[in-house]
Amino acid sequence: MKKWAVILLVFYCAFIGYAAELTDSSNVELSFSLDEITVSAIKHNSQISDQSTLTTTVNREQMERNNVTTARQISDFAPNFFIPDYGSRMTSTIYIRGMGSRIDQPSMGLNIDNIPVMCKENYDFELMDINHAEVHRGPQSTLYGRNTMGGLMNIYTISPLNYKGLRVMAEYGSFGSLKAGASYYFKPGNNFGLAVSAQYAGSKGEHTNLFNGKKCDWERNGLGRIKAEWVPSKNVLVSNALIVSHSRQGGYPYVFTETGTISYNDTCFYRRTSIMDGLTVTHDFGQLKFSSITSYQYIDDNMTLDQDFTPLPYFTLTQARKEHSVTQDLVVKSKDVTGDKYHWLAGLFGFYRRYRMSAPVTFKDTGISELIEKHRNEAIPEYPIEWDSRSFLLGSDFTCPTWGIALYHESQLTLGKFNITAGLRVDYEHSALKYNSETHTGYDTYVQETGELYYHSDIDIDDSGTLKKDFVQILPKFSVVYRPDMDSKWSLFATVSKGYKAGGFNTQMFSDVLQQRLMRRMGIGANYKVDEIVGYKPEVAWNYEAGAHLSLLQGKLLADVNAYYIDCRDRQLTVFPDGTTTGRVMTNAGKTRSVGVELSATALPFDGTRISASYGYCNAKFIKYHDGKADHKGNFIPYCPTNTLWCEVSHRFHISTSWLKKITISANVRGVGEIWWNEVNSMRQPFYALLGSNMTLAGKNYSLEIWGRNLTGTEYSTFLFVSISHEFLQRGKGRAIGATLRINI
């Protein structure tokens, strides 16, 4: 498969190069520009060539050409950045430069129109009218704080002050995928712009659950968005973005490796409703620029699983949560004037989050028999037991309030050809967990020899309590950029910075704690201490990095190259605890290190032709980690890909007709792997490459795109996990083709 993907891409490059030479230059429109892009985030005030941060910028044309509408899809373009397509939109797992974990806190921050998305479970949703996206790689914790130790993604939607009119899109593709949306941009006043958008997306699903013969990975998504921008005076800009989304899907197309099929008996689904509203006010006072970013976020979601994913009735899990979040960021910075030798930025950030969660686990007949009765009767065969009923509930309810406050500052000084940046952030966070776990059930004990009833036992467990944790982090950053002169298009840089992921509580572990307490009543079971197994510490990493921003061939080739070393302490890992358990737990696993290189480039070899490519290599291993059973020192960190690859070639032809103005053809290759699935490195997904292609016909007010993904039908897996000693794989998406119509009036 890899060989054919490369051959096809090389053939395509040769074809468009030849076509470009045959096309009369007077009929070719130079449609691509490699002018230096200015980062538009409020906290970044310099050009990319002046920065010590590696930034991948994806513009609107690239995203529309590749049908990009989610943060997960944007990750394809950046080296060493991988967001796999797991069981549902809830599991927005992020891996970047060897960092990341399957549950709880992310390693990558996400801002949408300057709104920091506080809940990782809300990272993966459809978004309309993306203008451009920026992926900043490397720790951004000095300016952005918690959960940006691997980097930050900024997504910006189209401004109603810069665009006017109606945008309509409709799409249909393989597996019954359908998408339709409309946006209206208008100006009620000269200084006031408003955008109103709505979108629906759905799919019938690709994978079939053989137990009931139905597609298990169907989904339906809806989105509404209102964006308003107001310029009350020449120095003030007020912007507000409101996003309401709803998602419901079957999800979880997990293949049982022993049978090679998907077959489970209980219902699986994920449902989410979210609201995000962000108000940004910017005031330019001349020498100072002040910005205020205020947001409110709400999420109501429900994950219901057949947690054993087999046709047998073991157990099910429901995790229903409602969360409210409020954030406030106040930023003051000096005016960014060319020629000034000193610039500074300072800020105050605060947030409050509170969620309520109910997470009951229901044990069913096979679960009771295999996970409880069997183990108990093997341990004490003289007095076997039998459960009262063939179903009982392990109930868990939580309330988790978390708040934090941070002060940060960054100074930038130019000394001759060197630009020196130093920053510091002091971050305090308080987290509490109020829990209540209960079960009410019972069993009979018999005498094995006679079969007579020996006694009956009622089990009534009702545990409740409050756990609290306080975290303080000092987050420094120091960088040096060398630029030979003000007009130079290339620069060298070196950076040392610290990042961290927040600590927290393992709410998923409470059902296991309760199960083990129940089994200890029968003389077996592990002894879990709630305060020890439920909480975990922050993950901290030091990032050492050096690289270059290059402009070659008179600006026709732009490239970034860098190498990094990351020293990570208290690595957060998802593991399965000792004992006969139903879930997973986050733990701090000693030390890890990541060593890697990244290369990204964009070239314009011919008029109308654009070639963009990125490659990342990451060698991420354990330095110190013993899980109580084995020493994993020197092993690769699971789930983090060693190689990531993106390459796209596109060419645009100018057509002089009344109904057709442009034809754009493109081909791309996305590669990932190898990925190890466990700490012992006994199972892996080899490197795989997926070939895509696109042809766009564009007129004055419309475009029609015909696209294909994974055209060679490559088979690959995106996830492997173990549940009750059974291995499950999630297969990647297969070959898909479709068409997208866009109308702009």
N, C-alpha and C positions, 0 to 999 in steps of 0.2 A: 504493500500500500504506500509506504513512504517513497519508494522509487517512482511509482506512477504519479504521485502528487508532484514531485520535483520535476519530472519530465514534462507534465502538462503545464506547469508554471513556466518553465524555460521556453517551451513552445509558444506559450501565450506572449511572453516578453518579446520573442523574436518576431511574432506576427504583428504586434502593435508597433514595434520599431519599424518594420518594413512598411506598414500602412502609413505611418507618420511621414516617411520619406516620400511616398507616392502622392500624398495629399498636397495640393497647392498651398503654399504658405499664406497666400492672401485669404484663403477660406478657413484658416485654422484660428480659433480663438485661444489666446493664452489665458486659460481659465483657472490656473492654479498659481498661487503666490507663496513664496517662501520668506516674505517679510517677517521680521522678528515679531513674535507674539508677545504682547504685554499681559502679564498675569492680572486678572481682574478681581482677585480676592481682596477684600478690604485689608487683610493683614500682610499682604505681599505688595511691596511698593517699588519694586525694581524690575528691570527687564530680565528675561530668562538667562541671557548670557552673563548677567551680573550675579546670578544666584549660585549658591552652593547646594541647591536642591535639584534633583533630577525630576523634570516635569514632562509628562506626556499629555499633549493637548489634542483633543479630537474635535473637529469642527462639525457644523451641522450637515454639510454635504457628505462627509465620511459616514456619519451616523445614519443618514437617510439611505445612503447607498447600501449599507450593510444591515438595515432594518434594526438599528440599535434603539431600544426604548427603556432599558433597565441598567442599573449599576453593574449587574453581573455581566452583561454583554460588553460594557465599556472596558472591563478588565482584560478582554482579549488583546487590546492594543498596547498594553504596557508590559515591559519585560519583568519577569519574576513576580507577576501578580496574577493570581488564579482564584476565581470564585466558581467552584464546581456546581453543577446542577444536581443537587441532592433531592431528597424525597419530596419536599414541598417548598413553597416560598417562605416558610418559617425558618428553614435551616439555611440561612444566608451565611454560610461558612466562608471565611476569607483566609487565604494563605498568601503571604508576601515575604519574600526573602527568607524563607524557612520558618517564619513565625505564623501562628494561627492555631485555633482549636475548634473542635466541633460544636461546642456549646458555650453559652454564657458570653463573656465579653469579647468584642472583636479586636483585631489588630490594626484595623484600618478605619479611620473616621469618614463620615459622609455628611456633606453639607449640600442642601438643595436651596438655591437662591439665598445663600448665607445662613439658612436654618440648619443647625446641627441636629441630625437625626439621632435621638438618644437611645432608641431601642433597636438592637440588631435585628430582631424579628421583623422589623419594618423596612429593612434595606431593599428587599426585592419586590418591587411593584412597578407596573407600567407607568411611564411618564410621557406626557405629550410635549411637543414643541421644544425639544432641547436645542438650545443655541450652540453651546459648546460645553465640553467637560475637561477638567484638568485633573490629572493624577500625579500628586506629589509623592515621590518615593523617598523613603527614609524617615526617621522620627520627626514628627511635627509637634511634639509634646510641649515644647517651650511656649509656643503660641496658642496651641489648641488643647493641651492637657490630655486627659484620660483617653485611652483607647486609640491613640494615633501614633503608637510606637512604630508601626510599619509604614505609615504614610497617611495621606488624606486625599479624598476625592471630592472635588467641587463640581457641582452640576448647575448650570445656569440656563434658564429658559428664556425664550424670546421676549424682548422688552416691548410693551405696547407703546412706548414713546418712539421706538425706532421702526415699527412695522405697523401697517394699516391694511385691513382687508379681511377676507374670509379664507380660511384654510380648511380643506376637506380631504380626508383620506379614507380609502377602503382597501382591504387586503384579504386575499383568500389563498390558502396553501394546503399542503398535505396534512393528513390526519384530521381533516375537518376544521382546520384553524381559520378563524375569522376575526377580523379587526376592522372597526369603523370609528371614525372620530371627526369632530369639527371644532374649529376655534374661530372666534370673531374678535378682531382687534380694531378698536376705534378710539377716537379722542372726543369726549364730551366737551372739552375745552382745550385751548391752545397749549396749556401746560399740564394737562391731565390725560393719561392714557389708561385704557382698560382692556383687559383680555378675558374672555369667557370661553371655557373649553369643556368638552365632554367626550368620553371615549368608552367603547366596549370592546373587549377582546375575549375570545373563547376558543376552546379546542375540544374535539371529541376524544382525544387521547390516542396514544400509540400502542400501549401495552395492555394485554388482556389478563384479567384474573381468571384462571381456569376453574376456580371453585364455583363461580357464578356465571362465567362466560361474558362478563361485562368489562369495558375499558376501565382501568383503575386510575389512570393519570389524566382524566378530563379536568378542565378548569374553565371558570368564568370570572372575568374581572371587569370592574367598572371604575371610572375615574371622572371626577369633576374638579375644575380648577378655575379660580378667579385671581387674576394678578392686576394690581393697580399701581401706577406710578405717577407721582405728582411733584412738580417743581414749583413750589410757592414763591421762590425767589431764585436768583441766579446762583446763589451759594448753598441752596438747600435742596436735597432730593429725599423724597419719602416714597418707600416702596413696601407694598404688602402683598404677600402670596398666600393664598388659602388653597389647600389640596385636600380633597375628600376621596378616599378610595375604598373599594370593597372587593375582596377576593374570596372565592370559594373553589376548592379543588379536591379531587380524590387523592391524587398523589401516591407516593410510596410504592413504586413499581419494583419491589425487591424480589430478586430471583434466588430461590433456595438452591445453593450450589450442588446439593446431593441429587436433586431431580432436574435442575436446569429449567425450572418453570416458576411462574408466579401463581401461587395458589394459597389463599387464606380466607377464613370463614367469617371473620367479624368485620364490621364497617370501619373504614379508614377515611378520614377527610380532614381538611384544614380550612378554617374560615377566619377571615380577618376584616375588620372595619377600622380604618384609621382616619384621623383628622390632624393636619399640620397647618399651623398658621404662623407666619413670621413677619414681623414689622421691622424694617430697616430704615433708620433716619441718619442721613449724612449731612454735616454742616461744615462748610469750608470757611474758616475764619481768616484766611490769608496765610499766616505763618503756621497755623495749626489746622488740623482736620480732625473733626470729632465724628464718631459713628456709634450708634446704639442699635444693637440687634436683640430683639425680644421675640421669644417664641412660646407657643403653647402646643403641646402634642398629646394626642389621645389614641390609645389602641385598645381594641376589644377583639380578642382572638380565642379560638378554640381548636385544639389539636386532639383528635380522637383516633386511637390506634388499636389495631389488632397487634399487640406488642410482640407476640411470638411469630407472626407472619407465616403460620402454617395452617392447614385445614383443621387442626385439632383445637379444641376449646381450652387453651392455656389461661391467658389473662388479657385484659384490655386496659388501656390507659386513656384518661381524659385529662387534658391540661387546659383549663379555661382561665383567662386572665383579663383584667381591666387595669390599664395604667394611665396615669396622668403625669405630664412633665411640664415644667416651666423653666426656661433659661433666660439669662440676661447677660449680655456682653457689652461692656463699655470700652471703646478703643479711642485713644488719642495718639496722633502721630504728627511728626513734623512734615512740612510741605516737601514733596519730592521734586526738587528743582535741579535740573541738569547743571553740574558744576559745583554744587554744594558738596563739601567734604564730609559733613556729618548729618546723619539722619537717625531718628529714633522713633520708637513706638512703645506705648505702655497701655496696659489694660487691666480691667477687673472683670472677672467672670464668676457667675454663681448659677447654681441649678438646684432644682428640687424634683425628685421622682417619687412616686408612690404607686405601688401596684397591689392588687388583691388577686390571689390565685387559688383555685381549687384544683387539686390533682389526685383524684381517686384512682386506685388500681383495683379492678374487679377480678378476683380469682375464680376460674371456672373449673369444670369437672376434671379435665386432664391436668390442669395446673395444680389442683389440690392433690390429685393422685400421684403425679410424678415429682412435684417440687416439695411437697410437705409429707403426705402419708408414706410415700416410699422411703424417704430418708429417715423418718422417725421409726418406721417398722424395721428397717435394716439395722438401726442402732440398738433397738430394744425389741427383738423378735418375740420374746416371751409374752409381751403384752401389746399386741397390735392395736392400732387406733383406726377409727373411721369417722369422717367428718359428718356433722349434723345434716348439712345441706351441701349440694354440689355447686354452690356459688356463695361467695361472701366478699365484703368490701373492706379495703384498706383505705380509709379516708384521710386526706391531708388538706389543710387550708392554711394559707399564709397571707400575711400583710408585710410588705417590705418598703419602708420609707428610707430614702437615701437623699442626702443633700451634700453640697460641696461648694467651696469658694476658693478662688485662686487670684493671685496677683502675678503679673508678668511684665517683663521689659526686654526690649531688644535694641541695641545700638549698632549703628553701621558707620564706620569711619574709613575714609579714603586717604591712603598715604602713598602718594606717587602712583605706581602701577598696581598697588595692592588695595583691595577692599576687605576690611576686617569687620566681622560681625560677632558680637557677643550677646548672649541672651540668658535670662534666668527666670524660672517660674517657681513659685511656692504654691503647692496644691494641697488642700486639706479636704478630706471626705469622711463623712460619717454615714454608716449603714447599719440598719437594724432589721431583725427578722422576728416577727411574732408568728408562732406556729401552733397548730393544733392537729394532732394525729390521733386517730381513734379507729378501733375495730371492735365489733361485738359479734361473736360467733361461739362455736363450741364443738366438742367431739366426744365420742364414746371410746372407752378402752376395754378390750376384751382379753380373756385368758386364752392363750393360743391352744392349749391342750384340750380344753372343754368347749371353747367357743362361747362361753357365758360372758355376759356383761359384767365387767369388773367395777367400773365407775364412770360417771359422766362429768365432764369438765366444761364449765362456761368460761369463755375468755372475753373479758371486758378490759380493754386498754384505752386509756384516754390521757394522752400526753399533751402538755402545752407549756409554753415558755417563751422567753424573749432572749435573743442573742444580739450582741452589739459589737461593732468593730469600728475603729478609727484608723485612718490612713493619712500619712503625711509624706509628700514627695517633694524633693528639691530637684528641679529639672534644668540643668545647664546646657548651653550650646555654644560652640566656638567654631568659626569657619574663616578661611582665607581664600580670596579669589584674586588671581593674577590676570590682568588684562593689559596688553602692551601699550595701548593708547585708547582714547575715548571713541575713536572711529573703528576700532578693531571688532571683527565679528567672531573672534574666538577668545576663549579664556580657559584657565586652569583653576581647579578648586580643590580644597581639602576641608573636611568637616569632622568634628567630634561632637556627638550629641547623645543625650540620654532620653529614653522613652519608657513608658510603662502602660500596662493594662491594669484596670482596676481589680481589686479583690472582691470577694462576695460570698454568697452562700449557695450550697448545693440543694436547691429545693427538690430536685429529682431524686435525692437520696432518702427522703423521709419514708417513702413506701418500703424501702429495703430495711431501714432501721426498724420500722414497725413489724415487718415480716420476721426479722431475726428475733425480736422480742417475743413474738408469738411462738416461734419455734423453740426458744429457750424455756418456755413454759412446759414444753414436752421433753426437755432434757437435751436438746441439740440447738445448734444455731450459733452464729458469731456474736461477740459482745461489742457492739458499736457504742461509742460515746458520742452523743450528739454534738457537743461543742467542738470535738476534734475532727470528726469526719465531715461535718456539714460546711464548715468555713474553709476558705482558702485565701492565700495571701496575694498581693499584687505581683505581677510578673514585670521584671525590670530588665532593660537591655541597654548596653552601650554600643553605639554605632560609630565605626571608624571608616571613613570613605574618602576617596580621591578620584578625580575624573577631569573631563574636559568637555566644553561646548565648542564645536568646530563648525566653521563655514568655509566650504571649499568650492573650487571650480567657479569662481566669481558668483558665489551665492546659489549655484544650482544644486548644491549638496549641503545639507545641514545634518550634523551628526552629534550625538552625545555618547560618551563612553565613560565607564566608571568601574571601579572595583571597591568592594566593601568587606568588612569583617564585623560581625555582630557577636558580642559576648552577652549571653542571656542568663539571668539568675532567677531561681524560683519559677521555672518554666511551668505554665499551666497546661496540664494534659488531661484528656478524657480517658478514664480507665474503668474497668469493671472490678469492683471490690471483691474481697474474699467472701466466701459463703455462697449459698444458693440464692442469688439475687435476681431481681427483675430489671434493674436499671443500670445507670452509669453515674460516675462521680468525677468532679473536677478535683485534681490534686496538684500540688507543687512538686515538680520532679527534678530537683537538683539543678544541673547546669547544662546548657547546650551552646553550640557555636555555629554560626553560618558564615561561609566564605563564598563570595560569588563575583561575577562580572555581569555587566549589562551593556548592551549596545542598541541604539536606535538611530535610524537615519531616514531622511526624506530626500528624494532626488527628482529633478525635472530634466530628464535627458533630451526630450523633444518637446516642442510646443504642444500643449494639451495632454502630455503624458506625465503621470505622477507614479513614483515607486516609493512605497513606505515599508519599512521593515523594523522589527525589534526582536532581539534575542536576549534571553536571560539564562544564566547558569547559576545554580545554587547548590552548594554542598553543605547540608545542614545535618549535624550529628550530635549525639549525646556525649558530653564530657563526663558527666556524673549522673547516673540514674540507676537505682536498684529498686525494683518494684516489690521486693519481699520474696520473689520467686527466682528471679534471674537478674544478672548484671547486664545492662544494655549499653555500657560504655563503648563508644566507637560505632554504634549502629546509627543508621539513618533515621531521622525523625519521621514518623508516619504522616501520610496525607499531604506532605509538602512536595510539589514536583521538583525534580532536579533541573529540567529544561522547560522553557516556554519559548514559543516561536510564533511570530505573526509576520506575514508578508502579503502585501497587496500591490497589484499593478493595475492602473486604470488609464484609459485613454479616451479623450473626448473629441468627436468629429463635429465640426460646424456644418449645418445643413441649411441652405438658403431656400426654404419653401415657406408657404403661408401657414402651414399647419405643423411643420416639424422644424425645429431650430437646432437641436443637438442630439447626438447619439453618444452615449457613454457606455463603454464595455469595461469590465473589470474581472479579475480573478484573485482569489486569496487562498492562503494556506494558514491554518492554525494548528500548532503542534504543542503537545503537553506530555511530560513523562521523563523518566520513570517515576512512579509513585509507589512507595511502600505502604502496605496496609496495616502493619502491626510493628510493635517495638522490637520484636525478635528478628524482623526482616525476613520472614519466611514466605511472604506472599507479596506480589507486586503487580502493578499495571505497567507494562512496557510503554515506551514512547509511541505515541500515535499521532497522525497528521490527518486533518480534515480539509477537504478541498471545497471551496465555494466559488460561485460565479454570479455575475449580475450584468444585465443589459438594461439601460434606461433610455427611453425615447421621451424627449422633452420638447414641448411647444412653448408658446408665450406664457400660458397660464396653467399648464398641466405637465405632469410627468407620469410615465407608465414604466414601472420596473418589473422585469421578469428575473427571478432570482432562484438560486439553488444552494442548498447547504449539504455538507457531507455527501457530495455527488458520487463518490466511489463506494458508498455504503459501508464504510469502515466500522467494524465492531470493536467496542471498547467499553470499559467500566469506569464509572465516576465515583464509586463508593463501595466499600466492603466493611461489614461489621459482623459481630457475633452476638447472638441472643440465645440464651440457655443452651450453649455449646453447639448451636447451629450457625453456619456461615451463610451470609446473604450478600448478594451483589446487586448494585443498580447499574443497568445497562445504559450507555449513552444514547443520545437521540440518533435515529437513523436518517436515511436519505430523505430530503424534503425539497419540494419545489413549490413556487407560488408566484403571485403577481400582486403588486401594490400600485394603486392609482392615487395620485395627489393632484388636487386642484387648488390653485391660489387665485383668488379674485380680488 
